[in-house]
Amino acid sequence: MAHPFTTDFGARDFDAAAIADDTFIPDTFIFTAMAFPVLRRPKNAFAEQPIPFRF
């Protein structure tokens, strides 16, 4: 039985095999989605003094 091809070949779909293949190897696209809250913000958003991160 012939199966028709889809118009979208899945180039932009989520590939679960990249994560499920080897979970102990970190991928770079996972780290780009990480964010952390900034607890101490300057009064001026364009301040030139850096914000210290306290962990």
C-alpha positions in Angstrom: 0.0 0.0 0.0 1.5 3.4 -1.0 1.6 6.0 1.7 1.4 9.6 0.6 4.1 12.1 1.8 3.0 14.9 4.0 3.5 18.5 2.9 5.5 19.3 6.1 8.5 17.0 6.5 8.8 17.8 10.2 11.9 20.1 10.0 10.5 22.4 12.6 8.8 19.8 14.8 10.0 18.9 18.3 12.5 16.0 18.1 12.1 14.1 21.3 14.9 11.7 20.4 17.5 14.5 20.9 16.6 14.5 24.6 15.5 10.9 25.2 18.6 9.4 23.4 21.1 10.2 26.1 19.9 12.1 29.1 23.3 12.6 30.7 24.7 14.6 27.8 23.6 18.3 28.1 22.4 19.8 24.8 23.0 23.5 24.0 19.4 24.3 23.2 18.3 23.2 26.7 20.5 25.9 28.3 19.2 28.6 26.1 15.7 28.2 27.6 16.9 28.5 31.2 16.2 31.8 33.1 16.8 32.9 36.6 15.1 35.7 38.5 16.9 38.9 39.2 16.3 39.7 42.9 18.1 43.0 43.2 17.3 45.4 40.4 18.7 48.9 40.0 16.4 51.8 40.3 17.3 52.9 36.8 17.0 50.3 34.1 19.9 51.9 32.2 22.3 52.0 35.2 25.9 51.4 34.5 26.6 49.6 37.8 26.3 45.8 37.5 23.9 43.8 39.6 25.6 41.3 41.9 24.2 37.7 41.6 24.2 36.1 45.0 23.9 32.3 45.0 
